[in-house]
Each structure stands twice: as structure tokens, then as C-alpha cells.
């Protein structure tokens, strides 16, 4: 709405005239459900990574001990 080097500010009446596209409520719900499912999967992956990290934290020292003792 502004031309040239002017600061691109809008006044209240200009903002009130703006059209903001909004998808239908059912589509919004569908998107929210998909995002919630992805969030749950992400949480599950993060928990799995922590389990693997903890397991490796226990296994690696044991493996190194066996290597140093020549048993592996």
C-alpha cells in the first residue's frame, strides 16, 4: 500500500480493510490433528534416542574394558 521509500506502516482503517484468507474450520482441525500426530511421533523418537544414548553409555565402557583386557 506504500510506494517508494516510505516506511510501510498502515493505519487502523487500512488494517480493517485487509482480507485475511482463512481455511475452513474442518480443514484447520485436520491440520491440527496431523500436527498433533507428528508431535507424538517426534516425542516417541526423542524418548527412543534417550534410551539408545543411555544404553550406549553403559555398553561402550564395558566394550572398551574387554578390548583393553584382550578379551575382544
N, C-alpha and C positions, 0 to 999 in steps of 0.2 A: 504494500500500500504506500510505501515511501519511495521516493525516487531520488537518485543522486547520492550525495554524501551525507544526507540527513541521518540522524540517529533513528533507528527503526522502532520507534515507540508507537503504541496505539492508545487511543483514549478509550474510555468506558463505552461510549456509543459504538465505536468501531468493533470492539471486542464483542459486544452484544449482537452484532450483525454477522459474526463469523459462524459458518456452518461447520460443525464437527461431526464427521461420519462415525456412526456407532453401529456395530453389527447387532443383529437380533439377539435377544436375551438367551434363546436356546443355543445359539452358536457360542455365545460367551460362556455358558455353562459347560458346553462340550470342551472348549479350550481349557477351562479351569480344571475339568476332570482329567484331561490329558496331562496338564502340568502337574497336578497332584500325583498322578501315576508315575511320571518321570521323577518327581521329587522322592517318592517312596523307593523307586529303584536306585536312585543315587544314594539314599541313606543306607540301603542294603549293601551296596558296593563299598561304601565307606567303612561299614562295620566289618565286612569281609576283609578289606585291606588291613584293618587294625589286627584282626585275628592272624593273618599271614605275617604281618610285621612282628607280632609277639612270638609266633611260632619260630620265625627265623632268628629272633633274638635268643631263643633257647637252643636251637639246633646248631647254629654256627659255632658258638664256643665249644660245644661237645664235639663237633666235627674237627675243629682245629686241634683240640686236645688229642683226639685219635691220630691225627696226622703227625703231630709232634712226637707222639709215642711210637710211631711207625706201625700202627695197627690198621692203617687205612691206605 
